């Protein structure tokens, strides 16, 4: 007797944290509503992007401060590097979850006039 149930397409989501040895973590789900881990990932992404904005504001202040020391600037560069890595991971994760465009939406893929 076959008891398998097809709940629709399974999606893969890049999570905003790394696993052991710094390897990416993925969530496999067929739940379009977003389960606990998906909501947790959304919250962490929001925190990561907010921290990146704060670091960017602090960077602007330090760059304008002629008295800023090398230790401060080095510390800030480490935080900015972390934030940039987080932002890139969020962009990759969200970009991978966007629906594929229809051929009509892709410039140059149809038989109509070229885009302006």
N, C-alpha and C positions, 0 to 999 in steps of 0.2 A: 504494500500500500504506500503510495506517494503522499507524504504530508507536507511537502515544501509549499511555501506560500510566497508569491511574488508581491512585494510591497511597493514596487516601482523602482525607478533607477536609484542606484547607490551613488552618493556623492562623496568626494574626498576633500577634506578641508585641512589646509596647513594651519597648525595651531601656533599661537604666539609665544610658545616656549619651546625649548630644546629638550631632548631626551638625554640619556647617558652619552657621554663622549661628545656632546654638542650636536648630535644628529637631529634633524628635524622630526617633529611629531605630527602625525596626521590623524584625523578623526574620520572614520568611515561611518556614514549614516544614510539611512533612507527616510529619515524623519524630517520632512520639510518644515515642520513647525519649530524646530530648534530645541533640542533637549538640554539637559543640565550642562554638559561639557561645552556645547555650542554657546550657551548664554554666558558661561564663565569665560570662554575665549573672547566673546564680544566685550565683556567688561574689562578684561586685561588689555585688549587692544586699545580701548578707550583711555585707560590709565597710561599706557605706553605713549600714545600720541599726545596726551596732555603733558606728560613729563618732557617730551621732546619740545613742545612749545615753550615750557618754562626754561629749559636749558638754552633754547635759542634766544629768549629774552635776556637771560643772564649773559650770554655770549656777547650780545650787542652792547651791554653795559661795560663788560670787561674790555672789549676792543676799544671803546671810547675812553677808557681810563688809562692815561699814560703811566700811572703808578702801579698798574697790574704787574705782578711778578710772574716769573716763569713757572713757579709751582702752581699758581692759580690757573694760568693758561693751560698748563699741561693737564691738570685735573679736569678742567672744563673740556678739553679736547677728547679726553677719555669718555666723559659723559655724553658728549655730542656724537662720538663714534658709536656708542651703544644705542643712542636714540635713533641715529640714522639706520643702523641695522634693524632695529625694531620696526621703524617706519617702512623699510623696504619689505620686510616679512609681511606686514599688514597689507601692503599694496599687492604683493604676490598672492596672498591668500584671497583677498577680495577680488582681484582680477581673475583668478582661476574660477571663481564662483559666478562670474557674469555669464549670462546666456550668450551663446554664439550668435553673431549677427546674421540676419537673413542676407541672401545675396543682393537683395535690393538696397540694403543699408550700407554695403561696402562699395566705396567709390571705385569705379573702373571695372566692376565685376558684371555689370549689366550691359544691355545693348543700347542704353540711352546715351545722351550727350555726356561728355566728361564734366566732372564737378568744376564749379567756379573757384 
